[in-house]
Amino acid sequence: MRTEDKNVPVRFDTKIAVLLRDDLEPWQRLNVTAFLVSGLGTVTPEVIGEPYEDADDTTYLPMFRQPVLIFEGSKETLTAAHGRALSRSLPTALFTSDLFGTGNDRDNRAAVRAVGGEHLDLVGMAVYGPRNAVDKALKGARMHP
């Protein structure tokens, strides 16, 4: 039986990344990021860690087990990254400009469904997968300031 050394940092061979279009307003960046990352744990449950507890034994919701890295890029960078992520079969969440004008999940899904993948006006996407594959998908993006 192998015991875990609690002093050794945990390293992940996977990456969670969000890519935002660089022309978004600050409130839009926050909103888009929150929506995008909410989808990752639903199909990739391994990204979710254990619940948290404080010293009083109050339990809190589990969160991602690893950091989420935020990037930004132009509309063209986002479009290229989207294509590369799909070609690598990476779990991907997306947010289009049309979603700023809807107010509910049904209308959000309808807005995406109405447009072919090559013509989506992407403002953000989240991807998860092996570090190398995510890095290749996001080529040309820069870390969010």
HUGIFEN-V316065 format. One record per helix or strand. SS is the DSSP state (H for helix, E for strand). FROM is the first residue (numbers start at 1). TO is the last residue. If there is no record, write none. Layout:
SS;FROM;TO  SS;FROM;TO
This chain:
E;14;21  H;26;43  H;45;47  E;48;48  E;52;53  E;59;60  E;64;64  E;68;73  H;75;87  E;91;96  H;97;101  H;105;113  H;117;119  E;122;130  H;131;137  E;142;143
